């Protein structure tokens, strides 16, 4: 029989899963997402991408500030759900919430668990130079991404792939995996496997203090740092006191003092080797290819960036 589902998600990453679930015959009895908040120059209230899609699909939307109160937990139980689907929701699910659906709460996690448990798995995988990533469907427990696994799908991470590109690859992959997991749950054939004890790593939230480029590191580390923070929050350096984000880079030719521009193509020396900056964004400007940037801001060989 079709499942009664609660969908819980907030950002763009969650939208493909909601879109895929809607026509599958399941009954989505509630969509939980974060409350609207002010954004943009006019600071107008902006609903989340998930709420926008849920409204388009004529699904009931709930935006509680917390799920820790008895009232919120009672409201959640009242939906009588068979399962909850959780994709980057943003609020902690307490034990009463996790236990409310008949079969539990199932999460799309954007890593190959147990690697990169935590808040920023996509960024951390790219920053670490991982050769592959993927999605894991797990039944949630009270731990930090420690639940038993139902599905694992893999995808390669290209040598110049950015976190944004990996995000866009994993979102539909997670949607497809969740559809398969729920189909198996509906048939009574969903198998769950405990996560391996070895290989656990944690994907801490990205802090502003780690976004500045450290040119003293080897070129590969600098390159992975740049692409792992692209497009947001963005790795950056200073040129004549002005902050410049780097959105794309690749291996550069030559070597030189770390932080020194080596040629007229915006190749910068690192502790070992060099990186060539491919796409940059000056503070207050739009992203642009390095060639366009150099036409407006000539940077000669020998110039130091910090």
C-alpha positions in Angstrom: 0.0 0.0 0.0 1.1 3.6 -0.6 3.0 5.2 2.3 1.8 8.2 4.4 4.9 10.4 4.3 6.1 13.5 6.1 8.7 15.4 4.0 11.3 17.5 5.9 13.8 19.7 4.0 14.8 23.3 3.4 17.4 24.2 0.7 17.6 23.6 -3.1 19.4 20.3 -2.4 16.1 18.9 -1.0 13.8 19.9 -3.8 14.6 17.1 -6.3 13.6 14.5 -3.7 10.3 16.2 -3.0 9.6 16.5 -6.8 10.4 12.8 -7.3 8.3 11.6 -4.4 5.2 13.6 -5.3 4.0 11.5 -8.3 5.0 8.1 -6.9 1.6 7.3 -5.3 2.6 8.0 -1.7 0.6 10.4 0.3 2.6 13.4 1.5 0.6 14.5 4.5 2.9 17.3 5.6 6.0 19.2 4.5 8.2 20.6 7.2 10.7 23.3 6.4 12.3 26.3 8.0 10.3 29.4 8.5 10.7 32.3 6.0 13.4 34.8 6.8 14.4 38.2 5.5 16.9 38.2 2.6 18.2 40.3 -0.3 18.7 44.1 -0.5 15.1 44.8 0.5 15.2 42.3 3.4 11.9 40.9 2.3 10.7 37.6 3.8 11.8 34.7 1.6 10.3 31.3 1.8 12.6 28.3 1.5 13.0 26.5 -1.8 11.2 23.5 -0.3 8.2 25.6 0.8 8.0 27.2 -2.7 7.9 23.7 -4.3 5.4 22.4 -1.7 3.1 25.3 -2.4 3.3 24.6 -6.1 2.3 21.0 -5.4 -0.5 22.1 -3.1 1.0 20.3 -0.1 0.4 21.4 3.5 3.5 23.2 4.9 4.6 23.5 8.5 7.4 25.8 9.8 7.9 25.2 13.5 10.8 27.0 15.1 11.7 23.8 17.1 10.6 20.2 17.4 11.7 20.0 21.0 8.4 21.0 22.6 5.7 18.6 23.6 3.2 20.5 21.5 5.4 20.3 18.3 6.0 16.6 18.9 2.2 16.0 19.4 1.5 17.8 16.2 4.1 15.7 14.4 2.6 12.4 15.7 -0.9 13.5 14.7 0.0 13.2 11.0 0.0 9.4 11.5 2.9 9.0 9.1 4.4 5.7 8.0 7.8 7.3 7.5 9.5 10.7 7.4 11.8 11.7 4.6 14.5 14.1 5.7 16.8 16.1 3.4 18.9 18.9 4.8 16.1 20.0 7.1 18.1 22.1 9.5 16.5 21.3 12.8 17.4 18.6 15.3 15.0 15.7 15.4 14.4 14.6 19.0 13.8 11.0 20.0 10.0 11.4 20.2 10.0 12.7 16.6 12.4 10.0 15.3 10.1 7.4 16.8 6.8 8.9 15.7 6.5 7.5 12.2 5.7 3.8 12.0 8.9 2.8 10.1 11.1 5.7 11.2 12.8 8.7 9.6 14.9 8.3 6.5 17.6 10.7 5.6 19.4 11.6 2.3 23.0 12.2 3.4 25.4 13.7 0.9 28.4 11.4 1.5 29.5 7.8 1.6 28.9 7.2 5.2 30.6 6.8 7.6 32.9 9.3 5.8 31.9 12.9 6.3 29.2 12.7 8.9 28.1 16.2 9.9 27.2 19.6 8.5 29.3 20.1 5.3 30.0 16.8 3.7 30.0 18.1 0.1 32.6 20.9 0.8 34.8 18.6 3.0 34.9 15.8 0.4 36.2 18.2 -2.3 38.5 20.1 0.1 40.1 16.8 1.1 40.7 15.8 -2.6 38.4 12.8 -2.4 38.1 10.9 -5.7 34.5 10.0 -5.2 31.4 10.9 -3.2 27.8 9.8 -3.2 24.7 9.6 -1.2 23.6 7.4 1.6 20.0 6.7 2.6 19.9 5.9 6.3 17.3 5.4 9.0 18.0 8.1 11.5 18.9 7.6 15.1 19.9 10.0 17.8 23.5 10.1 16.8 25.2 12.4 14.3 24.6 10.6 11.0 25.1 7.3 12.6 21.9 5.5 11.5 21.7 2.2 9.7 22.2 2.4 5.9 19.5 1.4 3.3 21.0 2.6 0.0 24.4 3.9 -1.1 25.0 5.4 -4.6 28.4 6.7 -5.7 29.7 9.3 -8.2 33.2 10.4 -9.1 34.6 13.8 -8.2 36.5 15.2 -11.1 39.9 16.8 -10.5 38.6 20.4 -11.1 35.0 19.7 -9.9 33.7 22.3 -7.5 31.5 21.8 -4.4 28.7 23.5 -6.3 28.9 21.0 -9.2 29.1 18.1 -6.8 26.0 19.4 -5.0 24.1 19.5 -8.3 25.2 15.9 -9.1 24.2 14.5 -5.7 20.8 16.2 -5.3 19.1 14.1 -8.1 21.2 11.0 -7.1 19.8 11.3 -3.6 16.2 11.7 -4.9 16.5 8.5 -7.0 18.0 6.6 -4.1 15.2 7.7 -1.8 12.5 6.6 -4.3 14.1 3.2 -4.4 14.4 2.9 -0.7 10.7 3.8 -0.1 9.6 1.4 -2.8 11.5 -1.4 -1.0 10.0 -0.2 2.3 6.5 -0.3 0.8 7.2 -3.9 -0.4 8.5 -4.9 3.0 11.9 -5.7 1.6 14.1 -2.8 2.7 17.3 -4.1 4.2 19.3 -2.0 6.7 23.0 -2.4 7.3 25.0 -0.9 10.3 27.6 1.6 9.3 31.2 0.4 9.4 33.1 1.2 12.6 36.2 2.2 10.6 36.6 5.1 8.3 34.6 7.7 10.3 35.3 11.3 9.5 33.4 14.5 10.4 32.5 17.3 8.1 32.6 20.4 10.4 30.6 23.4 9.3 32.7 25.8 7.2 34.0 28.7 9.3 35.0 32.1 7.9 38.4 31.8 9.4 39.4 29.0 7.0 38.3 30.6 3.7 41.4 32.7 3.1 43.8 31.0 0.7 47.1 29.9 2.2 49.6 30.0 -0.7 52.3 28.3 1.4 50.5 25.0 0.9 51.2 22.7 -2.1 49.3 23.6 -5.3 47.0 20.5 -4.9 45.9 21.6 -1.4 45.3 25.2 -2.6 43.3 24.0 -5.6 41.2 21.6 -3.5 40.5 24.4 -1.0 39.4 26.7 -3.8 37.0 24.3 -5.5 35.8 22.9 -2.1 34.5 26.4 -1.2 33.1 27.3 -4.6 30.7 28.9 -5.1 29.9 29.5 -1.4 31.4 30.9 0.8 34.3 31.2 -1.6 38.1 31.0 -1.0 39.7 34.4 -1.3 42.9 36.5 -1.4 43.7 40.2 -1.2 45.1 42.2 -4.1 46.0 45.8 -3.2 43.8 45.6 -0.2 40.8 44.4 -2.2 39.3 41.0 -1.5 39.0 38.7 -4.5 37.2 35.4 -4.4 38.4 32.5 -6.5 35.6 30.3 -7.9 37.7 28.1 -10.3 41.3 27.1 -10.6 43.5 24.4 -12.2 47.1 23.3 -12.1 49.4 26.0 -13.1 52.8 25.9 -14.8 56.0 27.0 -13.2 57.0 27.7 -9.6 57.9 30.7 -7.5 57.6 32.3 -4.1 54.2 31.4 -2.6 51.7 34.1 -3.3 53.6 35.6 -6.2 52.0 36.0 -9.7 54.1 34.0 -12.2 52.8 35.1 -15.6 50.1 37.2 -17.4 47.5 34.4 -16.9 47.0 34.8 -13.2 49.1 31.8 -12.2 50.2 32.0 -8.6 53.1 30.3 -6.9 52.4 27.9 -4.0 54.5 26.1 -1.5 54.9 23.4 -4.1 54.0 24.1 -7.7 51.4 26.7 -8.8 47.7 27.2 -9.5 46.2 29.1 -12.3 43.1 31.1 -11.4 40.3 30.5 -13.9 37.3 32.3 -12.5 37.4 35.1 -9.9 35.0 37.6 -8.3 36.2 41.0 -7.1 34.3 42.3 -4.1 31.0 43.8 -5.2 31.3 42.5 -8.7 30.0 39.5 -10.7 32.0 36.4 -11.2 34.2 36.6 -14.3 36.8 34.6 -16.2 40.4 35.5 -15.2 41.0 37.0 -18.7 38.2 39.5 -18.2 39.3 40.3 -14.7 42.9 41.0 -16.0 41.6 43.4 -18.7 40.1 45.6 -16.0 42.7 44.9 -13.3 46.1 44.3 -14.9 48.3 42.0 -12.7 51.9 41.6 -13.8 54.3 38.8 -13.0 56.0 39.4 -9.7 53.0 41.0 -8.0 52.3 39.5 -4.5 48.8 38.5 -3.5 48.0 37.8 0.1 
